[in-house]
Structures are given as C-alpha cells and as structure tokens.
Amino acid sequence: MNATVPVEVDPIHLFGAAAPQPETPRERADRLRPVPTPAPRQRKSPVLGAVIAVGVILGIFAAQLALSILVSQGAYESRALSIEERDLGRVERVLSQNLDKLASPQNLVVNAGALGMVQNVAPATMRLSDGSIQGSLESATRDASENLVPNAQLENLPVIDAKGLLSERNAQSAPAIDAAAAVPWQGKLPAPETH
C-alpha cells in the first residue's frame, strides 16, 4: 500500500509567473502624458501675517503685564497683613500685661477691701493629722490694710467699688485702723446676696 497523497500544485505559484512581454513604444507613449499645471494659488498678503504676529506679541505683553500687576498686588496685601499681624501681636501683649496687673495680689486686696471684705487678724487653722484647731475661732476682724508691697503698675488702673462700678484708685483712702482697736465679730459674717 502506498502512503502518498496526490497534491495539486499550481506551476505558476511554484515556479513563478512568466516574464511580461516588453511594451512597444507606442503603448508606452499612450500611457504617459504630461501633468496638468496647477491652478494659480492666491497669495496671502504679507501685511496679514505681520498683523497677526504683532497681535500675538501684544497679547503676550498684555498677559505678562497682567500677571505682574497681580503678583505685585499680592505682595502689597501680604505686607499689609504682616503689619496687621504685628499690630495685633502688640495689642495682645498689652492686654496680657493688663490682665497680669489685674490678677496681682495687690490689686485683689484693694478691690476686696473696696467691696467690703474684711481681714482675719488671727486666723485659725486645723491640723489634719489629729483634728486639733490651732488658734482662736473667736478672732477679731478688721478692714483690709494697705498694701505692704506697693505695685507701681497699678496706679493707673481703676478699682471696683461696693456698687460694682469703676472708681479711681487714689480717690479713696482707707482709714488707718489699729489692730488693738479691732472689734471681735459676733455671729456670722455678712455676705452679699447672690442668685
């Protein structure tokens, strides 16, 4: 038995096509002809190109000028804000110093005396370890005495009087009370009514 299979082969594909026949000069002349001349193009005016170029350059200059103005305006605003920040920092420091003056012990003593608070001449204390009381519970009270440590920064600050209004610091002068003339208080200490 034979294992070969018959195959059809195209001789042109296998061996290549036959060479073309040379053309005759007449056939060649019929096929070739001159290219037609193109239609004349309308030439653009050089003035139009110059106007466009000048317009583009002027647009670039205008954009650069606008950006420069915006940047310089931002610099002025930044400077104004930094000046405002500096001024607000100074105001904050002055207010902080005034708060420290008002919170000083000397100012609190003067304001407490103006509101009617009294000092305990001989305070009593309680020892927590054994619960014993040191000192007398029947101690004498007196008006607040003047500051023993003066504070020159308080001279210009007002004092709150008994009505809760601001008054001049030097307008009132506390009467000098001797500790020996203190009268012992009887009963409870008076306190203002609160809500």
Residue pairs with C-beta under 8 A, 6 or more apart in sequence:
12 18
98 157
101 107
101 151
101 153
101 154
101 157
102 157
104 151
104 153
104 154
106 147
106 149
106 150
106 151
106 154
107 151
107 154
107 157
109 144
109 147
110 144
110 147
110 154
110 159
110 169
111 159
111 160
112 144
113 143
113 144
113 174
114 159
114 160
114 161
114 162
114 167
114 172
115 160
115 161
115 162
116 162
116 192
117 144
118 141
118 142
118 143
118 144
118 189
119 141
119 142
119 143
119 144
119 145
120 139
120 141
121 139
121 140
121 141
121 142
121 179
121 182
122 135
122 136
122 139
122 140
123 135
123 139
124 133
124 134
124 135
124 136
124 137
124 139
125 133
125 134
125 135
126 132
126 133
126 134
127 133
127 134
138 184
139 184
140 179
140 182
140 183
140 184
140 185
141 182
141 184
141 185
141 189
142 177
142 179
142 182
143 174
143 175
143 177
144 174
145 174
145 177
146 174
154 169
155 169
155 170
156 169
157 169
158 166
158 167
158 168
158 169
159 166
159 167
159 168
159 169
159 172
160 166
160 167
161 167
161 172
